Amino acid sequence: MNSERTRLAALYGGLLVMAGVLLMAIVYLLVSEGVYASIVTAVAPTVPVSRLDAVASAPALPTTDWARTMVLEPGQVAVAQKVGTVAGDAALSQLLTVSGVSLAVYSALSVALAWWMAGRVLRPVGVITARARRLSGSNLHERLALKAPPGELKELADTFDGMLDRIQELVAARQRFAANAAHELRTPLAVQRAAAEIGLADDPPPEKVAWIRDKLIDTAASSERLIEGLLLLAVSDEGLRRRERVALDETTTAVADALAAEARERSITVEVTARPVTVEGDAVLLDHLVRNLVANALRHNHPGGTVRVRVGPEGLEVANTGPVVDPATVPLLFEPFRRARARRHAPGEGAGLGLSIVASVARAHGGVAGASANPGGGLTARVTLPAGPPRTRSPGPPVSGGRRSGPGTPS
């Protein structure tokens, strides 16, 4: 029995055969209990009275109910009992023969029916197995779409289709990521090559050489930030390798202090409200999460704007003023290399990895990252993280003030 169909057929067939044997035994016992009395009751009245002389010794009248209700001679009862014994034995023998033949036919039909039923029950499993064997990157769009009544196998087929949906989305996202990463890495290389080949041709003056040098340094720094962002995204996607208690409010305050200089340069006011909250996770990744959120809020803002940072047991929220964002594009901003505005290749412009890193770090910590467009312009990003055990020290008053987050991984 090397297949599930054989095992199921043996199980179903065996149960049906056992039920047939049990039924035959019950019928035989019930018939054997009453067949003799029934024959005697039917035969005794038909025995002629003139033939009773041949009976040497007539037994006493039986005391059964049927005998009490019938007027019979003792000789009639004796003859009826002899005839009933012979006829009953013959009837039971015939019953056993017929039952045995019927049981054999019933067993054969039961095994055949069990084999057919097992194959029908396992058909969706075979379809799923065949589809899984043919599965590749070229046919991820195919689905089982099993047409069957609700049940465990229908649920299994629907679950398999749902798994294929998720795999297709993941593969498509990875393909887009690889294409976008190649494009983003190719752009600075093309700029460097053009600056070196065109700018340094024909013995340029020192001023032009200095400008080209600065351009190459800026491009190399942009490439370095992009590579660091890709590495950080890969690390966060792998999950957490270690966990420790991290004071998220202290991390947020420190990040805001680190970005204070950039906030002053952009003439943006940063307001931080931090309530004590502890998170179990990686301190470095959580620092990048907060840094990217606040850095995005600063860089996608306008002079004289505001960034409001709130952290507490409900999570982290960063809201900023700035250009109006289409609500339909907000979910796409959490994908790598997605920007609310077209890329301008300006100095200090990010690569579009900031919010994707935030979402990846949040997932690694068992949290959720989301955002919504503000009616007056700008974005409100929210990150919900599972809170860890409370700190032992008594919580102080909320901290608020104008603070900024440092560069970290560019958005």
Secondary structure, 3 states (H helix, E strand, C coil): CCCHHHHHHHHHHHHHHHHHHHHHHHHHHHHHHHHHHHHHHHHHHHCCHHHHHHCCCCCCCCCCHHHHCCCCCHHHHHHHHHHHHHHHHHHHHHHHHHHHHHHHHHHHHHHHHHHHHHHHHHHHHHHHHHHHHHCCCCCCCCCCCCCCCCCHHHHHHHHHHHHHHHHHHHHHHHHHHHHHHHHHHHHHHHHHHHHHHHHCCCCCCHHHHHHHHHHHHHHHHHHHHHHHHHHHHHHHHCCCCCCEEEEHHHHHHHHHHHCHHHHHHCCCEEEEEECCCEEEECHHHHHHHHHHHHHHHHHCCCCCCEEEEEEECCEEEEEECCCCCCHHHCHHHHCCCCCCCCCCCCCCCCCCCHHHHHHHHHHHCCCEEEEEECCCCCEEEEEECCECCCCCCCCCCCECCCCCCCCCCCC
